[in-house]
Amino acid sequence: MANHVLVIGGGPAGILAACTAAQNGAEVTLIERNDKIGKKLRITGKGRCNLTNAGCETPRDLIEHVPGNGRFLYSAFSAFGPADSMALLESLGVPLKVERGNRVFPVSDKAQDIVDALDRYLDQCGVSRITGRVEQILTDSKTVCGLKLKEQGNLYGNAVILATGGKSYPKTGSTGDGYRLAKQLGHTVTALRPSLVALESSDPWCPKMQGLSLKNISVRFVRNNKVLYEDFGELLFTHFGISGPVVLSGSAHLRNVDVKDVTVYINWKPALSREKLDERILRDFSENANRDFKNSLSHLLPAKAIPVFVERSGIPEDKKVNQITKEERNRLLDLFQSFAVPLSGFRPIDEAIVTAGGVSVKEVDPKTMQSKLVPGLYFAGEVLDVDAYTGGFNIQIALSTGYLAGRNASKTQGEE
């Protein structure tokens, strides 16, 4: 009689776990609380889905991008890496492309194509599906024996894979159910916090530039004169502070740090040295010699930023450009190259792309993803206390852990 594996969660981790277990001979049932799978996957990467990262050839390469318990993932990354993820999706009819930073996207730029392909994969593998919510994981003599569902009653199996996701984007179904289920069985859940999330600032200048998106800027995250993170790319000013790709990436580097001690410094013209930028400003000033200072910056700055720069520079807005001193010009140069935004906090966890914290990896066997406390219970994806930087690494973690959990869960009965 075939081993019956029950998978909780229809995201990338749960889907790959279910399909892998089925391909290894198990009878598999996938339980997803939403009426469709991959709800969160559909909105990742601004609806484009950064599937994985093609720049990592070895597990160690991947681990460098996982600040949250990266070494725990060595076996999972060894079993199923970026090349495997790409080969799988292309075999399912989704052509892929590699963009800046080795980020992998579908050629169509549609995350829905990835979801549709995984939907087909479940069917191809013969995975049964139930739409429902799990209330409890059932055990017999401390060994997993099934699930108690809210509407459908009890469902029995030899192994359960918990792949419910984290607590970010709760509207997609990631409401923290997995943590509750794990705690019921004695597992430790480490403190949950947002990662890859926008950052708040009490600086009054940010709301004045709300909606302003900057491209090709560089940032430095600094605490006590120490640079915690540097990046280049896009940044967005908001009513609460700052967001955008460089900010989301930077937020992942603020673990174990009081965010209120951190200041983000923005270089608005990173392609220009201080000397070249000064030459550029002098040239613009000479062309606007008789204009007021506030009317001389339109070629250097977006309109929304000009009043902020004028005010922060301390140069009177109606001062004639030809009267601006070198000292005043130096203050302006400082603003262009080190525009300071002091941080005051993270945005709420339900706005985060990824949840940091989760089921303690000390209680999970890294070679199988099986619980060290409850035989027959496996974990995959964001429910675990693992998290990575942006660039496709978090979805790769989901796929790698899902594959490893599915492969080993399918063998559970054979060990009796």
Helices and strands as residue ranges (DSSP letters): E 4-8, H 12-23, E 27-32, G 41-43, H 44-47, E 52-53, H 59-63, G 70-73, H 74-79, H 82-91, E 96-99, G 100-102, E 103-106, H 111-124, E 128-131, E 134-140, E 143-149, E 153-156, E 159-162, G 170-172, H 177-184, E 193-195, E 199-200, H 205-208, E 213-223, E 226-237, E 241-243, H 245-251, G 259-261, E 262-267, H 274-287, G 293-295, G 303-305, H 306-313, G 321-323, H 326-337, E 339-342, E 345-346, G 349-351, E 354-356, G 361-363, E 377-379, G 381-383, H 393-409, G 412-415
